[in-house]
């Protein structure tokens, strides 16, 4: 015991600078969205918690509304609504979602029964099943997937800078939701 | 007796050759894909040229090619895997089941439950030849109601009257004139049609136009 005490006295640990990260620290990066329409493999296992992704396991059943500000992996049963705004929803191979879904990106390996609004991209993998109406900018469907419903391809809204230089709408009192729908409709017509 | 989807059926007893959708991925792995020019397809989309925002119903089930082609034209696509639903509801055993009114109603609810005059065009492909007369008549009646006046159907019929089984394809649009035919096995058609019987079949519609092909496949464009 005295030996340890002596060592501590002789060589006190130098204070670590608070701001300096450890040498092996890797800053988590957001996964870049692939531009190719070719199907690619995303992780089919439960998410890595360091990426800020919540998970609903296959033994979990949720009845109600889910609103998340991070990516979500659902491998259980969900009945209600799921809204992830700017994030990704992955329905795992055991996942059963009976609800409307709104997210930036939706990847389906399991089962969704409900309308899907994926502002950026929707992927329906082999053996997945989706029954509902789809509204998205891009869709990837693998052979062997089952889909029943309608598909509306809606181009993403233009960048804010373009929007700010555009002339102001005549009816400034119009609700925001109505404006968003109008933008989508224009994008459709221009295709 | 009513049979529910998934009930056991006696093998080899029915109209439809073995197409097991529960093993669809395997079938897709083994499928043979060939390319084929289609005057009917070309004409179908020529009728809709210059228009956007149309509603097109596709009976082939969802495929990347059809989704890309139709949505790139600016149309809204409705996808329905007609034959899969047919098998789910009627199974593949007894052709007489296609005369069961309860099952017919269920089938029509699942496949054609749309608003009147909702569609500008329907890609029917070759599915009608797998329906017995009892099921075909109400299906066509329903089709007639969900297509708007001057809307079009594109349908294919095998013309070999001696064939017991015909190739069963998944139709994928390669471009405006060409199709990719992914063969997913063979099926026994419930009926074989000639030009005269096709005219009679679509008598409720405005006009029927036939396209001759080198293969034993009739292409038909029907105008509502």
Contacts between the chains, C-beta under 8 A, distances in Angstrom:
chain1	res1	chain2	res2	distance
A	37	B	64	7.9
A	37	B	68	7.7
A	124	B	62	7.5
A	126	B	25	5.8
A	126	B	28	7.9
A	127	B	25	6.2
A	139	B	67	5.9
A	139	B	71	7.9
A	140	B	64	6.9
A	141	B	62	5.2
A	141	B	63	7.0
A	141	B	64	5.3
A	141	B	67	6.4
A	142	B	64	7.7
A	143	B	25	7.8
A	143	B	28	4.4
A	143	B	63	7.3
A	143	B	64	8.0
A	144	B	24	5.2
A	144	B	25	4.2
A	144	B	28	5.0
A	145	B	62	6.7
A	146	B	61	7.4
A	146	B	62	7.5
A	146	B	81	6.7
A	146	B	84	7.5
A	147	B	61	7.5
A	147	B	62	3.8
A	147	B	79	5.4
A	148	B	62	7.9
A	148	B	79	6.3
A	148	B	80	6.1
A	148	B	81	6.8
A	149	B	78	7.1
A	149	B	79	6.6
A	150	B	55	7.9
A	150	B	76	5.9
A	150	B	77	6.7
A	150	B	78	4.7
A	150	B	79	7.6
A	151	B	67	6.0
A	151	B	71	6.2
A	151	B	76	6.8
A	151	B	77	4.6
A	151	B	78	7.7
A	151	B	79	6.8
A	152	B	76	5.5
A	153	B	71	4.2
A	188	B	52	7.4
A	188	B	53	6.1
A	188	B	74	6.6
A	189	B	52	6.1
A	189	B	53	6.3
A	189	B	74	7.3
A	191	B	52	6.2
A	191	B	71	7.8
A	191	B	72	7.2
A	191	B	73	7.6
A	191	B	74	3.7
